[in-house]
Amino acid sequence: MFHDGGFGMGGMGGMFGAWWLFWLLLIGVIAVVAWGRRRQRRETPHEVLQRRLASGELTPEDYEKRKALLDRDAPGSKG
């Protein structure tokens, strides 16, 4: 009476394929999001200071003091 077109499991074969497609798409979306986040460039400490000076969070005097500390503690600096 019921004919499944010769696929044996009828609608179950389609559901199995749909689940594989769902998981592949989910893994793909997660991979793309993770790859995109990894590519974002982080600000250097000097860039953070420059941004804070430009926004008014720091006075020019505070900026110079903090920049001098960063320069003093920079890798490869003497002192």
C-alpha positions in Angstrom: 0.0 0.0 0.0 2.7 2.5 0.9 5.6 2.9 -1.6 8.8 4.7 -0.5 10.3 4.9 -4.0 12.8 2.1 -3.3 14.8 3.8 -0.7 14.0 1.3 2.1 13.6 3.8 5.0 11.2 6.2 3.3 11.3 9.6 4.9 13.9 8.5 7.4 16.7 8.6 4.8 15.9 12.2 4.1 16.0 13.1 7.8 19.4 11.4 8.2 20.7 13.5 5.4 19.2 16.7 6.8 20.9 16.1 10.1 24.3 15.7 8.4 23.7 18.9 6.5 22.6 20.7 9.8 25.8 19.6 11.6 28.1 20.5 8.7 26.5 24.0 8.5 26.8 24.5 12.2 30.5 23.5 12.2 31.1 25.8 9.2 29.4 28.8 10.9 31.4 28.3 14.1 34.7 28.0 12.1 34.0 31.2 10.2 33.2 33.1 13.4 36.3 31.8 15.2 38.5 32.6 12.2 37.1 36.1 12.0 37.7 36.8 15.6 41.3 35.6 15.4 42.0 38.0 12.6 41.0 41.1 14.5 44.1 43.2 15.3 44.6 44.1 18.9 45.6 47.6 19.9 49.2 48.2 21.1 49.6 49.9 24.4 50.8 53.0 22.6 47.6 53.0 20.5 45.5 52.7 23.6 47.2 55.7 25.1 46.8 57.7 21.9 43.1 56.8 21.7 42.6 57.8 25.4 44.4 61.1 24.9 42.2 61.8 21.8 39.0 61.0 23.7 39.9 63.3 26.6 40.4 60.5 29.2 44.0 61.6 29.7 45.6 65.0 29.9 48.7 65.6 27.8 50.8 65.4 30.9 49.3 62.0 31.9 49.9 60.8 28.3 53.6 61.8 28.4 54.2 60.1 31.8 52.5 56.9 30.7 54.2 56.9 27.4 57.6 57.3 29.1 56.8 54.3 31.3 55.9 52.2 28.3 59.0 53.3 26.4 61.2 52.6 29.5 59.8 49.1 29.9 59.7 48.2 26.2 61.6 45.1 25.2 65.1 45.9 23.9 65.3 49.2 25.8 68.2 49.9 28.0 67.6 50.8 31.6 
